[in-house]
Amino acid sequence: MSGTTTSGSGRTTGVPRLSGGGANRWTVLIVLCVSLLFVALDTTILYVAVPSVTEDLRPGPVELLWIVDVYPLIAASLLILFGTLGDRVGRRRVLLLGYGLFGLASAAAALAPNPQILMVARALLGIGGAMIMPATLSILRQVFPDRRERAVAIGVWSAVAAVGAAVGPVLGGFLVENFWWGSVFLINIPMMAAMLLIGRWLLPESRGERNGPWDVIGAVIAALGVLGIVLGVKRIGSGAPVLGLTTLVPIAVGVLLLILFVHRQRRREHPLIDMRLFARPAFGTSVGCIVLAMLALVGLQLIAVQYLQLVLGLSPLETGLRMLPLVFSAMAAGLTGSRMLQTLGPRAMVSLGFVLTAVAVLCLTAMNDQDSAWLLSLGFVLLGFGFQSTLFGAYESMLSEAPAEQSGGAAAIGETSYQLGAGIGVALLGSVMNAAYAPGLAHVGGVSAKAAESASHSLGEAYKVAAGLGPSAKAALREAARDSFVRGLHITLVASALLLLVGAAIALRLPRRAADSTERAEGGTAVGESKAGAGCEAEPAPASSGR
């Protein structure tokens, strides 16, 4: 039995019925947000557990790098594949499979006896995350056809994503200090089991157009293309030479594969992703804003964590607590985003968000080797509110511009842009930081050239080198390294602010105001609502016998 609803005239509306005879759409939003919270947590929760993992499993440097990086690497490369597959076979089906895989992979990671099994488990977590992330956003697009309500839902969704990523280090620090490193994965298991049962009961099934075969070859090409670019960028971020074979070759191959993917999609009668979407100013500009926002801030966030721990000497848990103002202000921006969007419109909201974030970043240039808690709190509050306002406006404009039947592909593009921006930001701002940091350690009294070379790699490495020196040389190296790091941080902050101002200028291409779905349909510009019945099929989930 089809779940596509019809109007009195017999025309399909394309609005999905909800499961079990009418689960409230806001209940559906809660289920989607809880599952997204745990996926977002997993992107950052391992950072503070790395020392414990190193001590217990004794991974080599390359193995440790892969343990940390394989999750976002795999997730980013498979978002388009699973996002478009969900449009094809059912978004709820892909989401539930993602829940199951994420829970099983979490159990394997928590109990991993060696680095190799932990790497495989993290890779499986990436696959599960790639199934969950675009599905949550595309189902949200289906159950909230009205743009005003959808804006509220996206605000809650984006606030939860921000909370998950920011709370990860706090929760991870607490678990590692009180239990053991495997507990950072173990917490996923009961939640994913619950989500699997609740999701099957409450979430609606929906899918897009199913005309023509699914382009498996195109999906694989896109996955390999994104994988190559992210791999090369992460190699740069880990300190590999920018012009080295291990960085240039993956990036070049990835770019060529994505060009081939775009060419293939333009030629196909039933493409995975309609490339004409990028010709729409709101869609293409929104994607660019997501990339720029992440590029400017994610690398900066990692540097800020190093500043709090290595310069100010805070513990991982204290570091996470210091960043809570950023979390709360991001939540506030997400929850008030719908009202701001209706008042300001997408253009002003995203542009002002970029500008506010740039101002916050420049305020943080007043940081030095002395702890200024009030300055950090103020900077983080402005940073969280501005950044989340930017992401909210960009995601809302992008998703509203895409046809409802292509919501899985559109969500995958948004999430891939998010991951690419994050990866490029770590590499770019990390390179700026290293270029500004290293020269300050070239000539330190009592420190040999070889020791100075090792110390120039990072502040953490400088502290390790200093520990093996005499008292006077140790103090001199630590002071020089700390001063160089703070100076490099200031230069990186300015570079980040410039990128954010570029984003503010690009955002001026967005629409001046957010027309609701009725106005879009009447004006002939609706891309999803006015023709949803032509290709958006939605099915109710099976009702629970216990209801």
C-alpha angles and dihedrals in degrees: 000000000000118000095206109123124221135209126230091269091057094250114136114244098197092220108135121235113231124244129271094022098305120347106184114258091229089057088052088052091054091052092049093047095049091053091046090050093062094045090051091047090056093059092067109013093087094058094083092041094059095094091051092047090050092051095047105038099026097218120184119246093264092046091050091050091053093046089059099036105037094078098058090035095057094038094053094048095051101043095094092045095053095035092058092039088057090054087054108041101020132293095229091051092054091044093053092048087051091053091052095047093045092053094047092046090050090055091050091049094048092052098037109143095195141020094258095059090044090054092050091047091050089050090053088049087055091053091049091047091051089054093049105041103061092035093060092053096043093049088049088054090054100047093046105051092159109085096217093054090041090056090056090048093049089049091056091043093051092045090054091049090052092047092050095052094043097043092049095087092045094051092040091052092050094048095046093048093049104031130005136290094266090065090075087069098033093067089066095063103071092039094051091046089053092046090052092056097039093043093053089051102042111023120091121232117232137162138180132235115328099191112133128001124310109256100240093168091051091050091052092047091052092048093050091045094053090042091055095049095045091045092052093045092049090050089056091047091053091056103268116145113274091225095041124121093243090059106032097044097054092044093047092047090046093051092048091049092050090049088052089049093052091047091049093049092051091055098046122093091216107030126187089234125019102232090200086079089076090058088065106092094219094052100044093041092049091053090049091050092052091052093048095046092052093041091055098045116028095065087045091053092056091049090049090054089053090049093053094046104035103029101033094030098230122159120244091258093048089048091054092048091051088057094052093096087063090052095049094046090048089052090050091051092050095048094047094038096099093056092045090049093053092045100042104022125227096285097054095037096053094039094048089045090056092047094048090049091050090051090051091050092050090049088058091061085082089072116112137163090293120084113251102177095176092052092049092047092050092047093048093048092053091041095052095046095046095043095047092046089054094049092044094052092044095048093045093050093045095049095043091051094054122084113257091238090057097045093116092055092044092050090049091052090051093048092045090051088051092052094043092049090049093050095046090046093055090049097042100042090038089056091049089049094049093047091053095041104047101061092060091066098050095097116027118155114253094009120113122231091249093051091046090051091054092045091053092067095075143332091255090053090048090056090051091050091047091054090067096050133086120273098265095042090045092054092044094050094046092050093046092047093048092048092047091049093051091047090049090048091055092051091047091050091054091048090050091049091053091052090050092052089051087054090052090055093048091050089064086081091067120101115278093233139017107245113203120243094262093055091047093052094046090048092053094242101101109123099189116009098052094053103023092118090061094066116356113098119185128186130194118244115245111276117246115246089221095062 
